[in-house]
Amino acid sequence: MIPYLDLKAQYRSIKDEVLAAVSGVLESSQFVLGPEVASFEKEFAAFCHAPHAVGVNSGTSALHLAFLAAGIGPGDEVITTPFTFVASVSSIEYAGARPVLVDIEPRSFTIDVNQIERAITPRTKAILPVHLFGQPADMDPILEIGRRRGLTVIEDAAQAHGAEYKGRRAGSMADLGCFSFYPGKNLGAYGEGGAVTTANPEYDRKLRMLRDWGSEKKYEHVLKGFNYRMEGIQGAILRVKLRHLEAWTEARRAHAAAYSRLLAAAGVEYPHEMPYARHVYHVYAIRTTRRAELQAQLQAAGIQTGIHYPIPVHLQPAYANLGYKQGDFPAAEKAAAEVLSLPLYPELTAAQIEEVAAALSNAPALTPAR
Ligand SMILES: Cc1ncc(COP(=O)(O)O)c(C=O)c1O
């Protein structure tokens, strides 16, 4: 059995470090924010090549607060794509703004930069490119549109810890960057967590207030804030895991290269690493027009797979209010129908990769029906 994700294997490899870190927090009893979170923020900011990082309690909270810090609210529009995890869109509505969707560029699965400008209206305040699956969006044209049209650019880097665009790190390129530390992420907490990165000291200050009831001084509330604080135990665990992240990312990249080599030979459409990108392969998604059969065949061979994401946001019943319909975003709809995510994590072995590739190569669903 090859699981889609194996969090236990990673835990076993760092167990002693994690237990010592957790024990330190229990001894200090600094359970909410505190010194471990403060140290993690400094270390994570350095990792992202960003001046500031603010720890929060999820990637969704990170997005919500990034919009609020940038002054985005009711009456405003934010541009993003429908081929993403729902939080990219729901967080725009949390801030009271309206999500406006733009199709993806099919090779990269990220926002099609050539379609952004026609979605801009007098109410547009921001663009939220999503670095989907661990590959950065095509940031230079997006940042150029942002500068020229006076729009804030916020990176949804929830899946892209350590990813790079022309040598620049995810979270360092735009006005704000939002990360998730959900357990399955490339850098995952042992519970929920998130962070916002920024170079702007005013945003940094506002984010720190907003995550903690809008106050800098206890019981003095300057802003209407939230309880979005990062827990001390998560900060301590994330510090341990951050020390391993580069090695884990290199392992992911090596595994992805091995898969791609084997799958190219089998004629499978494997993920493209764009010329500008250092892809960190949070998700390794192949494409097939016979997905259901292929997934069932792999399952029968003991190989778990995932689908990220089967329904684009504009076709989700919960987002009918946005007024979109089938056919509005053909590239996103086609991707949603065809993607299949293979097991990919640092602890995967060469033998497992070969087993998955062999199962794919031999899968009848990949052989054209005669
Ligand atoms: C692209 C994207 N944005 C936002 C989020 C939200 O993060 P969280 O689950 O930590 O709230 C996630 C992850 O779940 C994500 O994949």
The ligand as an ORCA input file, in Angstrom:
! r2SCAN-3c Opt
* xyz 0 1
  C      -4.373     27.599     -2.108
  C      -4.837     27.595     -0.683
  N      -5.244     28.743     -0.117
  C      -5.639     28.786      1.162
  C      -5.635     27.674      1.964
  C      -6.177     27.778      3.349
  O      -5.309     27.362      4.337
  P      -5.843     26.712      5.710
  O      -6.380     25.365      5.389
  O      -4.623     26.679      6.560
  O      -6.876     27.643      6.252
  C      -5.184     26.458      1.431
  C      -5.057     25.214      2.216
  O      -5.814     24.565      2.742
  C      -4.797     26.412      0.076
  O      -4.403     25.270     -0.484
*
